[in-house]
Amino acid sequence: MLLRLVLIAALIGTVIWLWRKSRRPTAIAKPTEVAGEPMQRCAHCGVHVPQRLAISADQLYYCSQAHLQQGPGHSEQ
């Protein structure tokens, strides 16, 4: 009688464990940005942008065409 109860409890535990395991997400979402991408600081406003998106001129980087036209900010002069 006791052995039957132990087997039933083990069976119920196994079913619950398998059910919970099947409900877990299997794939982890990959980050959209590449880790370790080089960043550059805008010479006008100081915002950091990925190097591939930054606009460079005279060895300085800018976050937008408007900031490139305005030139370096007060902190860079």
N, C-alpha and C positions, 0 to 999 in steps of 0.2 A: 504494500500500500504506500509506504513512504517512498519507495523507489519510483513508483508511478507519478507521485507528486513532483519529485525532483526532475524526472524526464519531461513532464508537461511544462514545468517552469522553465527548463532549459530550452524547450521548443518555442515557447512564447517569447523568451528573451532573444533567441536567434531571429525569429520573425520580426520583432521590433527593431533589432539592430540592422537587419537587411533593409527594412523599409526606410529607416532613417538614412542609411547610407545611399540609397537610391535617390533620395530627395535632395542631396547636396549637389551644388553645381560642380560639374566635372572640369570645366575649362575656366581658367582665370583670365579675365580680360587683359589684353596687352595694352600698355600705355600708348597713347597716340603720338607723343613726342619721343624722339630718340634721346635716350639718357646720355648725358655727357656732351650734349651739343654745345659748341663754343658760343658764348654770348659776348656782345659788344655794348658798350655804354654810349648812348647818344651824347654827342659833344654839346648839344644845345640844352636839352632838358634833363639828361641823366638817366633816362629810362633804359633798362637793359633789353636788348632785342637779340634774337638768334642771328648769328653772323651771316647766314644765308639770306636773311631778309633785310639786313642793314645796308644802307647806302654809304659808300666810302668816298671820301675826297680829301686830298692833302693829308693822308695818314690819319684822318679822323673818321668816325662813324656817326651816322645819323639815323634816326628812326623813321623819318619821312622826308619827302622832297621839300616840304615847306620848311622844315628845320634846317635842311641843307642850304636853302636859299637865305635863311636868316643868319646862318653862321653859328659859331660857338657861343654858348651862353656865358653869363658873368663868371661862373666858377672856372671856366677853362681859359680865361684871358690872363 
